[in-house]
């Protein structure tokens, strides 16, 4: 799937419109699937807003050392890594937002991370591990997903439907089931919200790349059939949601992703905007996770994520050439 930008109307979304969305969410006018109005900007993901959080942010979970695997091949030099880190620091200051990044180049084994162990709320990115865990539960029970479960999974990943996600989250066992699943996939810095609000799950960019490796390779607990099914959904998300890591894709590349976005009352209405997935083609093969917080709006968050992805992958490709 080549890179797709959000519709022009989305790119032009004003601060006034952003504020209106936040107000609507605060009054519990919950949106449906974001694909319902193709010409309108995506609705705010209410999963964090309705978490009944206090004025303080959720506590961060303890993080294990960064173990994003690296392989052989040409990688960034010390000076190149230092320069890229400085560019990431400057970008965060310029944008006035926090972000965490983890990238692995599967062709060269090169990796780059920036604040990869910092915790961020997942928003709808949580839907990816929820489906992975549901597939694992079915596999442990010796069965495939039912037709109804498959329909729900497709709506959840392709259109980021929240109501369907509520049901699937309950079927994996709420927070206890999520903790069990996180262990199975080797996620050391991911912790569900104590009140069972899936969108307020805290995670790290490093953990999201670990999950992507489990879905993309044979290293994880899922069968090849289940991995292919999940990746098929990631590669066919609704067009208006195909932004983010797709910024580094060429015209002949395949992109599989899951994005998340939401304003948070506990952070003054500033936005989380996240994108995780893979980009594969003739000239590249990346696993990428970018999580961000403190964005002034949806559009500025998307721009930040895409600039981060383009800058880092561009540096990796330059180093490998």
Number of C-alpha atoms within 10 A of each C-alpha: 21 17 21 15 17 22 16 11 12 16 15 12 16 14 13 9 13 22 15 12 19 23 13 16 21 15 9 12 11 17 18 15 19 21 21 12 12 14 13 16 23 22 22 24 28 24 24 26 23 18 18 11 16 10 11 9 12 17 9 15 17 13 18 12 11 15 11 19 14 15 14 10 12 14 21 18 10 9 9 14 18 12 13 20 17 12 15 22 15 12 17 16 11 9 15 13 19 19 30 24 28 28 27 25 23 19 16 19 15 22 23 22 23 18 19 27 24 21 28 25 32 30 29 29 27 23 26 24 18 25 23 22 26 22 26 23 19 14 16 11 9 8 11 16 16 10 9 8 17 15 12 18 27 21 21 25 26 23 22 26 22 24 16 17 23 18 13 21 22 15 14 22 16 21 20 13 18 25 16 13 21 22 11 14 23 15 21 21 24 27 22 24 20 13 12 18 20 30 28 26 25 22 27 30 33 34 27 31 27 24 23 23 21 18 26 18 11 12 12 18 18 22 14 14 9 18 19 14 15 21 18 14 21 24 21 18 24 17 17 20 24 26 20 33 32 27 23 23 24 18 9 13 19 18 27 23 29 28 29 24 30 30 30 29 22 17 16 11 19 22 25 30 33 30 30 28 30 29 25 19 15 9 11 18 19 25 25 29 32 32 32 27 24 20 24 19 22 26 20 17 26 25 18 24 24 19 17 24 24 18 15 23 23 13 17 24 16 11 14 14 6
